[in-house]
Amino acid sequence: MAKIFLGCVLFIGLVALLGLGFEKMDEGKSLGWPSIDGNLIEIDDRSVPMPVLNRFMPIAIPYAKYSYNVSGKEYIGEKNCGPCLSWVRRATFRPPEMQMPDTSEILKNVREEGTAPTLNQALEATRDLLSHMHYKPIKVRYKPDHPEESVPDPDVVQGGKSLWYTSLLLIGVGGLGLAALYFHGHVTEPVDDPSLSLEASLRAQQQRRR
């Protein structure tokens, strides 16, 4: 059971390292692409459907959905990263900044009425403000001859640092753990040596007495 668990740990660490490689490839291939402003629709961490592993080592998949316009046409892009340890992700991720909506219209209505808003009006205004809050614009690079192919700025998903630390930890723990188990099994393995048997020892004692 321990070998299976450590094998899964090592495998996920290698997948995280592979994901980091794909991140660097995306950054490299998009360096010459034009950059425009886009809108961040959603950013979250998706859980991995592995209940047993998640009980001891929660894994998250960083994910972002965004939109951008090229020549008057809107495109929707998605970005998925490799598996990351949830607590590593929380330690290395900075939530994107929110852009507050314009409150001038609400303040204008309050001034025109000339009275202080009631509690219900204040709650309604607060809900209206929250519904209009959105993320600040992000930078998106798109392929000129295929605008549907795009890459968001690395600072949006911020998967590189999470993947790097995750791969180091999991490969280290999984690799060292498996090495320790195999070494322990080799040391404690019974030796099938006839010279160490009880009969051989008795014969050796009898020969010394003669």
Residue pairs with C-beta under 8 A, 6 or more apart in sequence:
2 177
2 181
3 178
3 181
5 53
5 56
6 173
6 174
6 177
6 178
6 181
7 174
7 178
8 50
8 53
8 174
9 57
9 170
9 173
9 174
9 177
10 170
10 171
10 174
10 175
10 178
11 174
12 53
12 59
12 83
12 170
12 174
13 166
13 167
13 168
13 169
13 170
13 171
13 172
13 173
13 174
14 167
14 171
15 82
15 83
16 82
16 83
16 84
16 163
16 166
16 167
16 170
17 163
17 167
17 171
18 82
19 81
19 82
19 83
19 159
19 163
20 82
20 159
20 160
20 163
20 164
20 167
22 82
23 81
23 82
23 154
23 159
23 160
23 163
24 160
26 151
27 151
27 154
29 151
30 141
30 143
30 151
33 141
33 142
33 143
33 144
33 151
34 141
34 142
34 144
35 139
35 140
35 141
36 68
36 69
36 70
36 139
36 140
36 142
37 68
37 137
37 138
37 139
37 140
38 66
38 67
38 68
38 77
38 137
38 138
38 139
38 140
38 150
38 152
39 66
39 67
39 68
39 134
39 135
39 137
39 138
40 64
40 65
40 66
40 96
40 134
40 135
40 136
40 137
40 138
40 156
41 65
41 66
41 67
41 76
42 63
42 64
42 65
43 62
43 63
43 64
43 65
43 96
43 135
43 156
43 157
44 63
44 64
45 60
45 61
45 62
45 63
45 84
45 86
45 89
46 60
46 61
46 63
47 54
47 58
47 59
47 60
47 61
48 54
48 59
48 60
48 61
48 83
50 59
53 59
57 85
58 85
58 86
58 87
59 83
59 84
59 85
59 86
60 83
60 84
60 85
60 86
60 89
61 80
61 81
61 82
61 83
61 84
62 80
62 81
62 84
62 89
62 93
62 157
62 158
62 159
62 162
63 78
63 79
63 80
63 81
63 157
64 78
64 79
64 152
64 156
64 157
65 76
65 77
65 78
65 79
66 76
66 77
66 78
66 79
66 138
66 140
66 152
66 156
67 74
67 75
67 76
67 77
68 74
68 75
68 77
68 140
68 142
68 150
69 75
70 142
70 147
71 147
73 147
75 142
75 147
75 148
75 150
77 140
77 150
77 152
79 151
79 152
79 156
79 157
81 157
81 159
81 162
81 163
82 159
82 163
83 166
84 159
84 162
84 163
84 166
85 162
85 165
85 166
85 169
85 170
88 162
88 165
88 166
88 169
89 162
92 158
92 161
92 162
92 165
93 158
93 162
94 158
96 135
96 136
96 138
96 156
97 135
97 136
98 133
98 134
98 135
98 136
99 133
99 134
99 135
99 136
100 129
100 133
101 129
101 132
101 133
101 134
103 129
106 125
106 128
106 129
110 116
110 117
117 125
138 152
138 153
138 156
139 152
139 153
139 156
140 150
140 151
140 152
140 153
141 150
141 151
141 152
141 153
142 148
142 149
142 150
142 151
143 149
143 150
154 160
194 200
